[in-house]
Amino acid sequence: MKVMALNSSPRVTGQSKTEMLLTSLVKGMRDAGAEVTVVNLREKKINRCLGCYTCWTKTPGVCVHKDDMALELYPQWLKSDITVYASPLYYYTFNAEMKAFMERTLPVLTPQLRNKGEVTSHDLRGGHPAVVSVSTAGFPEDSVFDALSYWLRRIYGPVLLAEIYRPAGETMAYSWKKDEILSAMEQAGRELITGKKISQETMQRIKQPIADPSVIAAMANVAWQSLIDRQINPAEMDQQGKRAMRPDSIETMMAMLAFAFDPRKIGGRKATLQFNLSGDRPGSFYLATDGVVYIPKQGQADKADCTVSGPFEVWADIIEGKADGDRMLMEGRYNVTGDLALIMCFGQS
């Protein structure tokens, strides 16, 4: 089986969450025996469709342009059994690079109109590869992909083999759940090649919640503010090896600690971790986990398995990477009572 995997992310490897997901999907497809060609559209010359309809009239099936699309990509697309369209979500749909590619596949259609019930369409000039869509967005809600899904279903109908959408993609990249999600993407690739569909279990693993939406929003806001304060963009932060996030309030402290808490390190058991902070930004909150979900709440827990007491500034330094948590504990900069193992469950922030 021949697969053409298109990546329209403008970001390079290591920065692109779209490419991260696609790479895992492709690995699974190759493991299942598929011949997969990956194309980074940012490296190709694809002119925009002129709407001249030369490909429908003067040169049926052949575009007037003589660029990478006409000479290389379109012929390869026609020969593919499956095409994977992988794009970040821009304005609730695919980005311009992917749209340009899709619009340039117009020669596959004939100009005559055909009425099928209440729908008017064009006939295919020949075959059409099955389609798999992959997209990721920063927002945490699944509904952010509704417009894209409707659009693709309208265009591709029965040849739309699968839709894979990953909300909270930026957050996923820093979560302890990332490896599990990418493993599920590999499994999806294998399933698409061997069975032409993705199981419900695999899709649930891909789309599993990263954290409560309020946690994701708080983390995103403090990260952006840190970048604004430093006058750098995310790529420059990566190049400089800087950690962008420093909590600026009890609320952002709660969110960042909740996100960094990895319940696997305590065997997925139920636990409650209380924080009582002093200093310039005093306050109390606790993290409660049922072994999978970690929820931050303000105030005092009815019963805590572990209690941390100390200055807000010390924990802000630890989160930002300016101070070592173990050393701060040994030096008495903060105190811990109860199950010390819970403090060892951080490390992803």
C-alpha positions as CSV (number, residue, x, y, z in Angstrom):
1,M,0.0,0.0,0.0
2,K,1.3,3.4,-1.0
3,V,0.8,6.4,1.4
4,M,1.5,10.0,0.7
5,A,1.8,11.9,4.0
6,L,1.6,15.7,3.6
7,N,2.8,18.0,6.4
8,S,1.9,21.6,6.0
9,S,3.3,22.9,9.2
10,P,5.7,25.9,8.7
11,R,7.5,24.9,11.8
12,V,10.6,22.8,11.7
13,T,11.2,19.4,13.4
14,G,11.2,19.8,17.2
15,Q,8.8,22.7,17.2
16,S,5.9,21.4,15.1
17,K,3.3,19.5,17.1
18,T,1.7,18.5,13.8
19,E,4.9,16.9,12.6
20,M,5.2,15.2,16.0
21,L,1.8,13.5,15.6
22,L,2.4,12.7,11.9
23,T,5.8,11.1,12.5
24,S,4.3,8.7,15.0
25,L,1.4,7.9,12.6
26,V,3.8,7.2,9.8
27,K,5.9,5.0,11.9
28,G,2.9,2.8,12.6
29,M,2.0,2.7,9.0
30,R,5.5,1.6,8.0
31,D,5.5,-1.0,10.8
32,A,2.4,-2.4,9.1
33,G,4.1,-2.7,5.8
34,A,3.0,0.4,4.0
35,E,5.3,2.4,1.6
36,V,5.1,5.9,3.0
37,T,6.5,9.1,1.5
38,V,6.5,12.1,3.7
39,V,6.3,15.5,2.0
40,N,7.0,18.8,3.9
41,L,5.0,21.3,1.9
42,R,7.1,24.2,3.3
43,E,9.9,22.9,1.1
44,K,7.9,22.8,-2.1
45,K,6.9,25.3,-4.7
46,I,3.1,25.2,-5.1
47,N,1.6,28.1,-7.0
48,R,-2.0,29.1,-6.2
49,C,-4.8,27.9,-8.5
50,L,-5.5,30.6,-11.1
51,G,-9.1,29.5,-11.6
52,C,-8.4,29.4,-15.4
53,Y,-9.9,25.9,-15.9
54,T,-7.3,25.1,-18.5
55,C,-7.1,21.7,-16.8
56,W,-10.8,21.2,-17.7
57,T,-10.8,22.5,-21.2
58,K,-7.6,22.9,-23.2
59,T,-5.4,20.3,-21.4
60,P,-7.9,17.9,-19.6
61,G,-6.3,16.7,-16.4
62,V,-3.1,18.7,-16.7
63,C,-2.5,22.0,-14.8
64,V,-1.2,25.1,-16.6
65,H,1.5,25.6,-13.9
66,K,4.9,23.8,-14.2
67,D,5.9,23.8,-10.5
68,D,6.5,21.1,-7.9
69,M,2.8,20.4,-7.6
70,A,2.2,19.7,-11.3
71,L,5.5,18.0,-12.0
72,E,6.0,15.9,-8.8
73,L,3.3,16.0,-6.2
74,Y,0.1,15.7,-8.2
75,P,1.3,12.5,-10.1
76,Q,2.4,11.0,-6.8
77,W,-0.9,11.9,-5.2
78,L,-2.8,10.1,-8.0
79,K,-0.8,6.9,-7.5
80,S,-1.3,6.9,-3.7
81,D,-3.8,4.5,-2.0
82,I,-4.0,6.9,1.0
83,T,-3.1,10.5,1.4
84,V,-2.6,11.9,4.9
85,Y,-3.4,15.6,5.2
86,A,-1.6,16.9,8.4
87,S,-2.0,20.6,9.2
88,P,-2.1,22.8,12.2
89,L,-5.5,24.4,12.8
90,Y,-5.5,27.9,11.4
91,Y,-8.7,29.9,11.8
92,Y,-10.6,26.6,12.4
93,T,-9.4,24.9,9.2
94,F,-6.3,23.8,7.4
95,N,-3.6,26.3,6.8
96,A,-2.9,28.1,3.5
97,E,-0.1,25.6,2.4
98,M,-2.4,22.7,2.7
99,K,-5.3,24.5,1.1
100,A,-3.1,25.4,-1.9
101,F,-2.2,21.7,-2.4
102,M,-5.9,20.6,-2.1
103,E,-7.1,23.3,-4.6
104,R,-4.5,22.2,-7.1
105,T,-6.0,18.7,-7.2
106,L,-8.8,20.2,-9.3
107,P,-7.6,18.4,-12.5
108,V,-8.8,15.1,-11.0
109,L,-12.4,16.3,-11.6
110,T,-14.4,16.7,-14.8
111,P,-16.3,20.0,-15.4
112,Q,-19.7,18.6,-16.0
113,L,-22.2,19.0,-13.1
114,R,-24.0,15.9,-11.7
115,N,-27.0,16.0,-9.5
116,K,-27.1,13.3,-6.9
117,G,-30.3,13.8,-4.9
118,E,-30.0,17.3,-3.3
119,V,-26.3,17.5,-3.9
120,T,-24.5,18.8,-7.0
121,S,-21.0,17.6,-7.7
122,H,-18.4,16.7,-10.4
123,D,-17.4,13.3,-11.6
124,L,-13.9,12.0,-11.0
125,R,-11.6,11.8,-14.1
126,G,-10.0,8.7,-12.6
127,G,-9.2,7.4,-9.1
128,H,-8.9,9.3,-5.9
129,P,-6.8,8.2,-2.9
130,A,-8.5,7.6,0.5
131,V,-8.0,10.5,2.8
132,V,-6.8,10.7,6.5
133,S,-6.9,14.1,8.2
134,V,-4.6,15.0,11.1
135,S,-4.7,18.3,12.9
136,T,-3.8,19.8,16.3
137,A,-4.8,23.0,18.0
138,G,-3.8,24.9,21.1
139,F,-7.4,25.2,22.5
140,P,-8.4,22.2,24.7
141,E,-11.9,21.6,23.4
142,D,-12.7,18.9,20.8
143,S,-15.3,21.3,19.3
144,V,-12.5,23.5,17.9
145,F,-12.3,21.0,15.0
146,D,-16.0,21.0,14.2
147,A,-15.8,23.4,11.3
148,L,-12.8,21.5,9.8
149,S,-14.5,18.2,10.1
150,Y,-17.7,19.4,8.4
151,W,-15.7,20.9,5.6
152,L,-13.7,17.7,5.0
153,R,-16.7,15.5,5.1
154,R,-18.4,17.7,2.5
155,I,-15.4,17.6,0.2
156,Y,-14.3,14.0,0.5
157,G,-17.4,12.1,1.7
158,P,-16.9,8.3,1.4
159,V,-13.2,8.5,0.7
160,L,-12.5,10.2,4.1
161,L,-11.0,7.2,5.9
162,A,-10.3,8.8,9.3
163,E,-10.1,12.1,11.1
164,I,-7.5,12.5,13.9
165,Y,-7.7,15.7,15.9
166,R,-5.6,16.5,19.0
167,P,-6.7,19.5,21.1
168,A,-4.3,21.1,23.5
169,G,-1.4,20.2,21.2
170,E,1.0,22.8,22.6
171,T,0.3,21.6,26.2
172,M,0.6,17.9,25.1
173,A,4.2,18.5,24.1
174,Y,5.2,19.2,27.8
175,S,2.9,16.6,29.4
176,W,3.7,13.3,30.9
177,K,0.9,11.9,28.6
178,K,2.8,12.8,25.4
179,D,4.5,9.4,25.1
180,E,1.2,7.6,25.5
181,I,-0.5,9.8,22.9
182,L,2.3,9.3,20.4
183,S,2.2,5.6,21.0
184,A,-1.5,5.6,20.3
185,M,-0.8,7.5,17.0
186,E,1.6,4.7,16.0
187,Q,-1.2,2.2,16.8
188,A,-3.6,4.2,14.6
189,G,-1.1,4.0,11.7
190,R,-1.0,0.2,12.0
191,E,-4.8,0.0,12.2
192,L,-5.3,2.2,9.2
193,I,-3.1,-0.1,7.0
194,T,-4.3,-3.4,8.3
195,G,-8.0,-2.6,8.8
196,K,-8.8,0.7,7.1
197,K,-10.1,2.2,10.3
198,I,-9.0,3.3,13.8
199,S,-10.5,1.6,16.8
200,Q,-12.5,3.5,19.3
201,E,-10.0,2.6,22.1
202,T,-7.1,3.9,20.1
203,M,-8.9,7.2,19.2
204,Q,-9.8,7.7,22.9
205,R,-6.1,7.3,23.8
206,I,-5.1,9.9,21.2
207,K,-7.8,12.4,22.3
208,Q,-7.4,11.8,26.1
209,P,-7.6,15.0,28.2
210,I,-4.2,16.6,29.1
211,A,-5.5,18.6,32.0
212,D,-8.5,20.6,33.1
213,P,-9.2,23.4,30.6
214,S,-8.7,26.0,33.4
215,V,-5.2,24.6,34.1
216,I,-4.3,24.7,30.4
217,A,-5.5,28.3,30.1
218,A,-3.6,29.5,33.2
219,M,-0.4,27.8,32.0
220,A,-0.7,29.2,28.5
221,N,-1.3,32.7,29.8
222,V,1.7,32.8,32.1
223,A,3.9,31.3,29.3
224,W,2.9,34.0,26.8
225,Q,3.4,36.7,29.4
226,S,6.9,35.3,30.2
227,L,7.7,35.4,26.5
228,I,6.4,39.0,26.1
229,D,8.4,40.1,29.2
230,R,11.6,38.6,27.7
231,Q,10.8,39.9,24.2
232,I,11.4,36.4,22.6
233,N,9.3,34.0,20.6
234,P,8.8,30.3,21.4
235,A,11.5,29.2,18.9
236,E,14.0,31.6,20.4
237,M,13.2,30.3,23.9
238,D,14.0,26.8,22.7
239,Q,17.2,27.9,21.1
240,Q,18.3,29.7,24.2
241,G,17.4,26.8,26.4
242,K,15.2,29.0,28.6
243,R,12.2,27.9,30.6
244,A,9.5,30.4,29.9
245,M,7.1,29.8,32.7
246,R,7.2,31.4,36.2
247,P,4.0,31.5,38.3
248,D,2.9,35.0,39.1
249,S,0.0,34.2,41.5
250,I,-1.4,31.4,43.6
251,E,-3.8,30.6,40.8
252,T,-1.0,30.1,38.2
253,M,1.1,28.2,40.9
254,M,-1.8,25.8,41.4
255,A,-2.2,25.2,37.6
256,M,1.5,24.7,37.0
257,L,2.0,22.3,39.8
258,A,-1.2,20.4,38.9
259,F,0.1,20.0,35.3
260,A,3.6,18.9,36.5
261,F,2.2,16.2,38.8
262,D,2.7,12.7,37.4
263,P,0.4,10.2,39.1
264,R,2.3,7.3,37.5
265,K,5.1,7.9,40.0
266,I,2.9,6.8,42.9
267,G,1.4,3.9,41.1
268,G,-1.8,5.7,40.1
269,R,-3.2,5.7,43.6
270,K,-5.4,8.3,45.2
271,A,-3.6,11.0,47.0
272,T,-4.0,14.7,48.2
273,L,-1.1,17.1,48.4
274,Q,-1.6,20.3,50.4
275,F,0.4,23.5,49.8
276,N,0.5,26.3,52.4
277,L,2.6,29.2,51.0
278,S,3.8,32.3,52.7
279,G,5.8,35.4,51.4
280,D,4.7,38.0,49.0
281,R,1.9,35.9,47.6
282,P,0.5,33.8,50.5
283,G,-2.2,31.3,50.0
284,S,-3.3,27.7,50.4
285,F,-4.4,25.1,47.8
286,Y,-4.2,21.4,47.3
287,L,-3.9,18.9,44.5
288,A,-6.2,15.9,44.6
289,T,-5.7,12.9,42.2
290,D,-7.8,9.8,41.7
291,G,-4.8,8.2,40.0
292,V,-5.4,9.7,36.5
293,V,-6.9,13.2,36.8
294,Y,-5.2,15.9,39.0
295,I,-7.4,18.7,40.1
296,P,-6.1,21.9,41.9
297,K,-8.4,23.5,44.5
298,Q,-8.0,26.5,46.7
299,G,-8.1,26.2,50.5
300,Q,-7.5,23.4,52.9
301,A,-8.2,19.8,52.1
302,D,-10.2,17.8,54.6
303,K,-7.4,15.3,54.7
304,A,-3.9,15.6,53.2
305,D,-1.5,12.8,52.6
306,C,1.4,15.3,52.4
307,T,1.7,19.0,53.4
308,V,4.2,21.5,52.0
309,S,4.9,24.8,53.8
310,G,7.2,27.6,52.6
311,P,7.6,30.8,50.7
312,F,5.8,31.3,47.3
313,E,9.1,32.7,45.9
314,V,11.0,29.5,46.6
315,W,8.5,27.3,44.7
316,A,8.4,29.9,41.9
317,D,12.2,29.5,41.6
318,I,11.9,25.7,41.6
319,I,9.2,25.7,38.8
320,E,11.2,28.2,36.7
321,G,14.3,26.1,37.1
322,K,16.3,28.7,39.1
323,A,16.4,26.5,42.1
324,D,16.7,22.7,42.8
325,G,13.8,21.3,44.7
326,D,15.7,18.7,46.6
327,R,18.4,21.2,47.6
328,M,15.8,23.7,48.8
329,L,14.3,21.0,51.0
330,M,17.6,19.9,52.5
331,E,18.5,23.6,53.2
332,G,15.2,24.0,55.0
333,R,13.8,26.6,52.6
334,Y,10.5,24.8,52.7
335,N,9.1,22.0,54.9
336,V,7.3,18.7,54.1
337,T,5.2,16.5,56.5
338,G,3.5,13.3,55.6
339,D,4.2,11.2,52.5
340,L,7.4,12.6,51.0
341,A,6.9,10.4,47.9
342,L,4.3,12.8,46.6
343,I,6.8,15.6,46.3
344,M,8.8,13.4,44.0
345,C,5.9,13.3,41.5
346,F,6.8,16.6,39.9
347,G,9.2,17.2,37.0
348,Q,7.3,17.9,33.7
349,S,6.8,21.6,34.1
